[in-house]
Amino acid sequence: MIYRPIPIDEEIKFSKKKFIISKTDLKGIITFVNKNFCDISGYSEEELIGAPHNIVRHPDMPKAIFYLIWKTLLSGRAISGVIKNLSKSGKYYWVIADLEPKFDKNGNIVSLTAFRRAAPQNVIDEIEELYEVMLNIEKKHGMKKSIDYLEGYLEERDMTYDAFILELIKPRGILATLLDAFKRLFR
Ligand SMILES: Cc1cc2nc3c(=O)[nH]c(=O)nc-3n(C[C@H](O)[C@H](O)[C@H](O)COP(=O)(O)O)c2cc1C
């Protein structure tokens, strides 16, 4: 049985230089975490390794976002997203997550990796509003309708999901350099 904390309306803020890294197998079972993941989520390495990644799933997150993430990763492509996560204490923390599949020599996907950093307030503000609407649609009409809404939202902005997210979350300056270095290290 996985322990499910009761969400409380308190945010955990952390340094934008702290990258949260994890790896999973193709079913989303955690196989690796770095220390920042443990520190910020409040779980020990022992609790996280072997657990499904939805251990940090926050109920405010629309299902459609994870559907999109999984569909993209399992088709062999990288994807970024803004995710509200639930810590063991019930507090939440917002991250920008870059997720990517890792391949073996034959081109088969062998694992999935996530690099996360703190989401700036302007990003949270924009995405929070969108997710709230999507979540309400899901509760009343199901996930398919919330994907339709997301598509409409993007169409209105004349953007693909990738372009929208890229524009919203693009790391700049020294942060971009640091993030690239970390990705190379853990790839
Ligand atoms: C590499 C990787 C990292 C993930 N990171 C997160 C995360 O930080 N927070 C989260 O809620 N889900 C994350 N997920 C998605 C979860 O596997 C899961 O799909 C999600 O929490 C929704 O739970 P559910 O699929 O049981 O509905 C990640 C998945 C992968 C493959």
The ligand as an SDF file (V2000), in Angstrom:
LIG
                    3D

 31 33  0  0  0  0  0  0  0  0999 V2000
   10.2350    9.8310  -15.9990 C   0  0  0  0  0  0  0  0  0  0  0  0
    8.8700   10.1650  -15.4780 C   0  0  0  0  0  0  0  0  0  0  0  0
    8.7140   11.1580  -14.5320 C   0  0  0  0  0  0  0  0  0  0  0  0
    7.4630   11.4850  -14.0170 C   0  0  0  0  0  0  0  0  0  0  0  0
    7.3730   12.4770  -13.0930 N   0  0  0  0  0  0  0  0  0  0  0  0
    6.1720   12.7660  -12.5500 C   0  0  0  0  0  0  0  0  0  0  0  0
    6.0610   13.7700  -11.5470 C   0  0  0  0  0  0  0  0  0  0  0  0
    7.0060   14.4530  -11.1790 O   0  0  0  0  0  0  0  0  0  0  0  0
    4.8340   13.9720  -11.0110 N   0  0  0  0  0  0  0  0  0  0  0  0
    3.7280   13.2800  -11.3970 C   0  0  0  0  0  0  0  0  0  0  0  0
    2.6530   13.5140  -10.8390 O   0  0  0  0  0  0  0  0  0  0  0  0
    3.8080   12.3460  -12.3560 N   0  0  0  0  0  0  0  0  0  0  0  0
    4.9960   12.0800  -12.9270 C   0  0  0  0  0  0  0  0  0  0  0  0
    5.0730   11.1260  -13.9110 N   0  0  0  0  0  0  0  0  0  0  0  0
    3.8200   10.5030  -14.4090 C   0  0  0  0  0  0  0  0  0  0  0  0
    3.3680    9.3560  -13.5330 C   0  0  0  0  0  0  0  0  0  0  0  0
    3.9760    8.1780  -13.9960 O   0  0  0  0  0  0  0  0  0  0  0  0
    1.8310    9.1850  -13.5960 C   0  0  0  0  0  0  0  0  0  0  0  0
    1.4230    8.9590  -14.9190 O   0  0  0  0  0  0  0  0  0  0  0  0
    1.0830   10.4090  -13.0630 C   0  0  0  0  0  0  0  0  0  0  0  0
    1.5120   10.7390  -11.7620 O   0  0  0  0  0  0  0  0  0  0  0  0
   -0.4390   10.2080  -13.0560 C   0  0  0  0  0  0  0  0  0  0  0  0
   -0.7730    9.1100  -12.3020 O   0  0  0  0  0  0  0  0  0  0  0  0
   -1.6610    7.9600  -12.9320 P   0  0  0  0  0  0  0  0  0  0  0  0
   -1.0060    7.6010  -14.2460 O   0  0  0  0  0  0  0  0  0  0  0  0
   -1.6410    6.8610  -11.9390 O   0  0  0  0  0  0  0  0  0  0  0  0
   -3.0050    8.5680  -13.1380 O   0  0  0  0  0  0  0  0  0  0  0  0
    6.3140   10.7990  -14.4560 C   0  0  0  0  0  0  0  0  0  0  0  0
    6.4580    9.7810  -15.4090 C   0  0  0  0  0  0  0  0  0  0  0  0
    7.7100    9.4800  -15.9390 C   0  0  0  0  0  0  0  0  0  0  0  0
    7.8390    8.4180  -16.9810 C   0  0  0  0  0  0  0  0  0  0  0  0
  1  2  1  0
  2  3  1  0
  2 30  2  0
  3  4  2  0
  4  5  1  0
  4 28  1  0
  5  6  2  0
  6  7  1  0
  6 13  1  0
  7  8  2  0
  7  9  1  0
  9 10  1  0
 10 11  2  0
 10 12  1  0
 12 13  2  0
 13 14  1  0
 14 15  1  0
 14 28  1  0
 15 16  1  0
 16 17  1  0
 16 18  1  0
 18 19  1  0
 18 20  1  0
 20 21  1  0
 20 22  1  0
 22 23  1  0
 23 24  1  0
 24 25  2  0
 24 26  1  0
 24 27  1  0
 28 29  2  0
 29 30  1  0
 30 31  1  0
M  END
$$$$
